[in-house]
Amino acid sequence: MDISEYREKLISLAIEARKNAYAPYSGYCVGAALLCADGSIYTGCNVENASYGATNCAERTAVFKAVSEGHRSFKAIAIAGGKRTEDMSEATDFAYPCGVCRQVLREFCVPSDMTVIVCKSVSDYRETTLEELLPSSFGPDNLA
């Protein structure tokens, strides 16, 4: 699967999903768009909670939505984040996935095959792989 044909759409959907973030405590709003191996896309936003441990990141929200619909293989994720602004049409930071999100993605991806796009806009983005973000990772294949 060629990620380049999905890049702009993933970024646009991540920025759009960011608008739904529930971040009353940190004000840091994140949106994600996850590309499944079959070409379907699931979005997610961060959802904070007064009990901080119950907070869920945008990336995991997207993964959990996809898994709950039967998907188990992912090819790319775009993430848009930053402090809440009046105009949420662009992100303000390159928001990389946290360690927990990296591990959740690893559960369903071959790290070298998973593209991670962090973006501020469709024209301002950085691209890496899950393997670069989580080297020497532990996953399901270690238990086989």
SULTAKA-V734416 format. One record per residue. SS is DSSP state (alpha for helix, beta for strand, coil for the rest). PHI is phi in whole degrees, 0 to 359 (999 if undefined). D_FIRST is the distance of its C-alpha to the first C-alpha in whole Angstrom. Layout:
SS|PHI|D_FIRST + SS|PHI|D_FIRST
This chain:
coil|999|0 + coil|271|4 + alpha|295|6 + alpha|302|9 + alpha|286|9 + coil|253|10 + alpha|307|12 + alpha|299|15 + alpha|295|15 + alpha|300|14 + alpha|298|17 + alpha|300|19 + alpha|290|19 + alpha|295|20 + alpha|296|23 + alpha|295|24 + alpha|297|24 + alpha|303|26 + coil|296|29 + coil|268|29 + coil|303|29 + beta|252|33 + coil|225|34 + coil|288|38 + coil|264|39 + coil|269|36 + coil|71|36 + beta|263|32 + beta|256|30 + beta|230|26 + beta|233|23 + beta|221|19 + beta|229|16 + beta|252|14 + beta|265|10 + beta|276|10 + coil|300|8 + coil|272|9 + coil|96|9 + coil|285|12 + beta|232|14 + beta|238|17 + beta|250|19 + beta|203|22 + beta|225|25 + coil|282|28 + beta|229|31 + coil|278|34 + coil|215|37 + coil|302|40 + coil|270|40 + alpha|311|37 + alpha|296|36 + alpha|272|35 + coil|292|33 + beta|235|29 + coil|283|26 + alpha|300|24 + alpha|297|21 + alpha|292|22 + alpha|301|23 + alpha|296|20 + alpha|297|19 + alpha|295|22 + alpha|298|21 + alpha|296|18 + alpha|297|20 + alpha|294|23 + coil|260|21 + coil|100|19 + coil|274|16 + coil|224|16 + coil|223|12 + beta|236|11 + beta|247|8 + beta|201|10 + beta|218|14 + beta|250|16 + beta|229|19 + beta|236|22 + beta|206|26 + beta|148|29 + beta|300|33 + coil|301|34 + coil|232|35 + coil|296|36 + coil|258|33 + coil|270|30 + coil|282|28 + coil|223|27 + coil|276|27 + coil|255|29 + beta|227|28 + coil|273|25 + coil|265|25 + coil|279|23 + coil|294|22 + coil|290|26 + alpha|299|26 + alpha|296|26 + alpha|296|23 + alpha|299|21 + alpha|292|23 + alpha|296|21 + alpha|299|18 + alpha|300|18 + alpha|302|20 + alpha|245|16 + coil|228|14 + coil|281|14 + alpha|307|15 + alpha|288|14 + alpha|264|10 + coil|264|11 + beta|272|11 + beta|242|14 + beta|248|16 + beta|252|19 + beta|218|21 + coil|255|24 + coil|203|23 + coil|298|20 + coil|259|22 + coil|236|23 + beta|212|20 + beta|232|19 + beta|231|16 + beta|213|16 + beta|241|15 + alpha|298|16 + alpha|298|18 + alpha|292|20 + alpha|277|21 + coil|221|22 + coil|291|23 + coil|51|24 + coil|285|23 + coil|253|25 + coil|212|22 + alpha|304|23 + alpha|295|22 + alpha|288|26 + alpha|260|27 + coil|283|26
